Amino acid sequence: MNPLLCTYLGRISYSRAIDLMDRTVDEVAGGAPPQLLLLEHEPVVTLGRRADLEHLLCSAQTLAAEGIELTETSRGGDITFHGPGQLVGYPILPVGRMVRRHVERIFGTLEDLLLEAGITSSFDSENPGLWVDQRKIAAVGIEIRQGVSLHGFCLNVRRAHDGFRHIVPCGLVGRGIVYWSELGAAPTVPETAHAFAGRFAARCGLTPVFEDDRPFSTDAE
């Protein structure tokens, strides 16, 4: 089977992650093996291609005072928050026009992980994400460049920052956010990253090869 190179980067800035992602896209488009970058972001509010600034509930100055970066991004979707306690994954694979199948593989893997922990979630095609009742636990935002997927998903694992209070997440009024740890015993973010990598690779017919900047850890964070 062909490899999927899986790297866990720990907690890094959004700009550093995007720089790395962009370089990796060029490598994969040039024939290098597909890669899966897994990480946590430092606190950041990102504006997708369809972002409505009315869904930002405070000023950029307020965000900066709280150490939250505000930045535009090329992914699809509206406005969201990333920060400590969330697993962010950037699967960088040749997908051509099979974008829907790519998204289904991401959400199918996340759904399986949650179900193994006794958490039933459902995919909402009108408001793309995984939902537990009326609360969103995972989101996706994809871009295709040179036939290669970039950006990816965010799974709320352990609430470690309250940055969501500054936005209307994904522009959905009246629907909230939930973290895995609020529904039951949750793994650490590195444990979740490792579990996702193996299951996602299998769905893609690939063999996960872990090439970490930092080794995966199963210790408590």
QUIJOPE-V500585 format. One record per backbone hydrogen bond with DSSP energy under -1.0 kcal/mol. NH is the residue of the N-H (numbers start at 1). CO is the residue of the C=O. Records with the same first field share a line. If there is no record, write none. Layout:
NH: CO  CO
This chain:
4: 207
5: 34
6: 209
7: 36
9: 38
12: 40
17: 13
18: 14
19: 15
20: 16
21: 17
22: 18
23: 19
24: 20
25: 21
26: 22
27: 23
28: 24
29: 25
30: 26
31: 28
32: 27
35: 92
36: 5
37: 90
38: 7
39: 88
40: 10
42: 12
44: 82
45: 69
46: 80
47: 71
48: 78
49: 75
50: 77
51: 48
55: 52
56: 53
57: 166
63: 59
64: 60
65: 61
66: 62
67: 64
68: 63
69: 43
71: 45
73: 47
80: 46
82: 44
86: 83
87: 155
88: 39
89: 153
90: 37
92: 35
95: 147
96: 147
98: 95
99: 97
102: 98
103: 99
104: 100
105: 101
106: 102
107: 103
108: 104
109: 105
110: 106
111: 107
112: 108
113: 109
114: 110
115: 111
116: 112
118: 115
119: 114
122: 131
124: 129
130: 138
131: 122
132: 135
135: 132
136: 176
137: 130
138: 130
139: 154
141: 152
143: 150
145: 148
148: 145
149: 93
150: 143
152: 141
153: 89
154: 139
155: 87
156: 137
157: 85
158: 85
165: 162
166: 163
167: 164
168: 55
170: 79
171: 168
172: 169
175: 172
176: 134
178: 136
180: 156
181: 157
182: 179
183: 180
192: 188
193: 189
194: 190
195: 191
196: 192
197: 193
198: 194
199: 195
200: 196
201: 197
202: 198
203: 199
204: 200
205: 202
206: 201
207: 2
209: 4
211: 6
214: 8
